[in-house]
Amino acid sequence: MPITILDIIAEYYYILFYGITFIISIVKFRLYFDSILKHLPMIFGYTLLTEILGNIIRQHEDFQIVFLEQFADYNNVVYNVFDVIFFLYFFYVFWNSLIKEKHKRIVVYGTTSYIIVSFINVFIQDPMLFPQIYAIGVGSITMIISVLLYFKELRLRSSLSVPNKNNLLFWLGIGLLFFYICYPFFMTIGIFHYELYKILHLKHLLYASIVLMYSCFIYGFLKMRRLKAIQP
């Protein structure tokens, strides 16, 4: 039975949200081109390309990056590299957006821990074959803490800042918070208890969490006001 466009959309619907977010980040670029978030279009474009490449590797035997027959469809290294870039980018964004030195130090400690664990994880799990689960765990915890610290400061200075509903970074934080609360648990079960992963249909829950995260991103772009420029 031939595959139709509806079949493709049903299987890869979450990638549409990557594409929409990338496009809208370009359309709205004039509102934040000189802010701390000026690299967002590159991050979202890279996210989209990563997902496309990952699916090509998984679906086409002739296109592979692990040159062992039994691992020909393994694409984990693509996502492992992506995780490092994505985590470090947002750690920097939230560190730069915080005011209190105490909070900045916490993000620095978390980022340093993530880098160290990422290095160690390479010797525990081959990054060409497996997701770096320990790095994902530490990175997710650091992301959650960074977002919560930003929310805490935002609440304290809300009377002096752009309302939350018009603050793009607020909505980025909401989306990241939703996703990274779930992500390490889904990945841990997928690696160590794959049968349970399938029984619980966690792949679909993972995709749903991606859709939720990127829906928050899209809403933030639609509601955003001009962001403050970086001071020279």
Buried (B, 14 or more C-beta within 10 A) or exposed (E): EEEEEEEEEEEBEBBEBBBBBBBBBEEBBEBBEBBBBBBBBEBBBBBBBBBBBBBBBBEEEEEBBBEEEEBBEBBBBBBBEBBBBBBBBBBBBBBEBBEEEEBBEBBEEBBEBBBEBBEEBEEEBBBBEBBBBBBBBBBBBBBBBBBBBBBEBBEEEEEEBBEBEBBBBBBBBBBBBBBBEBBBBBBBBBBEEEEEBEEEEBEEBBBEBBBBBBBBBBBBBEBBEEBEEEEE
